[in-house]
């Protein structure tokens, strides 16, 4: 009878002993690892990790220009030159693939003339806005202004006419086309490279500073440009409370 009682008691104690050998989470400092969801994450998590780019961005770029003028001193060094300058671009994104641009440029080093342009156009991109590398094509129309100092110039009054200093200005409308690529270094900053050509129909005015009629002429200006710049775009990070879809 005693033996049977001992066997029954031992059988009842075995499950308790086995469960006591198991580690209780939190007692020994270890906790079970949370399971990692597989596949698509819940919408709340996806929203908290998302970000939205602003429709506006601004870009600054140095500019290398090769200028060729036809009808102004053809064959002389003043009819073609290379100059350095800078430009600023404001970009407004209408869709992921199309944006409108406003460019202001000035070239003032290395050539016999200073030039400024105001250009309005569009930028077309074949890839999504969130892609890191994005090629693009530019189409723009613009207004161009050129000024040049003339020294020891004949005033055009006939033989023996006086020679003096003067200024020659040019202004006109042009069309520009170009292509390039953007590479996003961070979520807000991108490096851009672009080549373009601008063809302008100019009207020139020559001012001599004395009481003689001002001469007027027409010519064409072709400018080949290389630009490498930095583009900034403000990013707004979404969270589950402020995200709207």
SVG drawing of the C-alpha trace seen along z (x, -y; Angstrom):
<svg xmlns="http://www.w3.org/2000/svg" viewBox="-6 -116 48 118">
<polyline fill="none" stroke="black" stroke-width="0.4" points="0.0,0.0 2.8,-2.4 4.6,-1.6 1.5,-2.4 0.9,-5.7 4.5,-6.7 4.2,-5.9 1.0,-8.0 2.5,-10.9 5.6,-10.8 3.4,-10.8 1.6,-13.9 4.8,-15.8 6.6,-15.1 4.6,-17.8 5.2,-20.4 9.0,-19.7 9.1,-19.9 7.4,-23.2 9.7,-24.6 12.7,-23.9 11.4,-26.2 12.6,-29.9 10.0,-32.4 10.3,-35.5 11.7,-38.5 13.0,-36.6 16.4,-35.7 16.7,-39.0 15.8,-37.5 12.6,-38.1 11.4,-36.4 12.2,-38.2 9.3,-39.9 8.2,-38.2 9.1,-40.1 6.1,-40.4 6.6,-39.0 5.3,-40.5 3.7,-43.9 3.8,-46.0 0.7,-47.3 -0.5,-50.6 0.2,-52.5 3.9,-51.4 4.2,-52.2 2.8,-55.7 5.2,-56.4 8.2,-55.6 7.0,-57.6 8.0,-61.1 6.6,-63.6 8.7,-66.0 7.7,-69.6 6.5,-70.7 9.1,-73.6 12.8,-73.2 15.7,-75.6 18.9,-75.0 22.2,-77.0 24.8,-76.2 28.1,-77.6 27.9,-78.0 30.5,-77.6 29.3,-79.2 30.7,-79.2 29.2,-82.1 29.1,-82.5 27.7,-85.7 26.9,-86.0 26.7,-89.5 28.8,-91.3 32.5,-91.6 32.5,-88.2 36.0,-86.7 37.2,-88.7 37.8,-87.4 34.7,-89.4 32.4,-87.2 33.1,-84.1 34.2,-83.7 34.1,-81.6 32.8,-83.0 32.0,-81.9 29.0,-82.7 26.3,-81.4 22.6,-80.6 19.6,-80.0 16.6,-77.8 13.2,-77.7 11.4,-74.4 7.7,-73.8 6.6,-70.2 3.2,-69.7 3.4,-65.9 6.1,-63.3 7.3,-63.6 6.7,-67.3 7.7,-70.5 7.9,-74.2 11.1,-76.1 12.4,-79.7 16.1,-80.3 18.1,-83.5 21.7,-83.4 24.6,-85.8 27.9,-85.3 30.5,-87.9 34.1,-86.4 36.4,-85.6 34.6,-87.2 34.4,-90.7 30.7,-91.0 28.4,-90.5 25.2,-88.6 22.1,-87.9 19.1,-85.8 15.6,-85.1 14.2,-81.8 10.9,-80.2 10.2,-76.6 9.5,-73.0 11.5,-70.0 10.4,-66.5 11.5,-63.4 10.9,-59.8 11.4,-58.3 9.4,-58.6 10.1,-61.5 11.4,-59.1 14.1,-57.5 17.6,-58.3 18.9,-58.9 16.6,-60.8 17.5,-61.9 15.6,-64.9 15.1,-67.1 14.6,-70.9 12.7,-73.2 12.7,-77.0 12.1,-80.4 13.9,-83.4 15.0,-87.0 18.7,-87.7 20.6,-91.0 24.2,-91.6 26.5,-94.6 30.0,-95.2 32.5,-98.0 33.9,-99.5 37.3,-101.3 38.9,-103.4 36.0,-102.9 35.3,-104.9 32.1,-106.9 31.3,-106.6 31.4,-110.3 33.6,-109.9 37.4,-110.3 39.2,-111.6 36.3,-111.1 37.0,-111.0 37.5,-107.8 36.2,-107.3 34.9,-104.8 31.3,-103.6 29.0,-100.8 27.2,-98.2 24.0,-96.6 22.0,-93.7 18.7,-92.3 16.3,-89.7 14.3,-86.6 15.6,-83.0 14.8,-79.4 16.9,-76.9 17.0,-73.1 19.0,-70.8 19.4,-67.5 21.0,-66.2 20.5,-64.1 19.8,-64.5 21.4,-62.3 20.0,-62.6 22.8,-62.6 20.2,-62.8 16.5,-63.0 16.7,-66.8 19.9,-67.5 20.7,-66.4 23.6,-67.0 22.6,-68.1 24.5,-68.1 23.2,-69.6 24.2,-70.7 22.1,-73.1 22.1,-75.4 20.3,-78.7 19.7,-80.5 18.7,-84.1 17.7,-86.7 19.3,-90.0 19.0,-93.6 22.1,-95.6 22.4,-99.2 25.6,-101.2 26.0,-104.2 29.1,-106.4 28.5,-109.0 28.6,-111.9 25.9,-113.7 25.8,-111.3 22.9,-109.1 22.8,-105.7 23.4,-102.8 21.3,-99.7 22.0,-96.2 20.6,-92.7 22.5,-89.6 22.1,-86.0 23.7,-84.7 24.2,-81.0 25.3,-79.9 26.5,-76.4 26.4,-75.9 27.6,-73.4 26.2,-73.5 26.9,-71.4 24.9,-72.4 23.2,-71.5 19.4,-71.3 17.5,-71.6 14.0,-70.1 12.3,-70.3 11.0,-67.0 8.1,-66.5 8.1,-63.2 4.7,-61.6 3.5,-60.0 0.3,-58.0 -1.5,-61.0 -0.7,-63.6 -0.6,-61.3 -3.4,-61.7 -3.9,-59.5"/>
</svg>
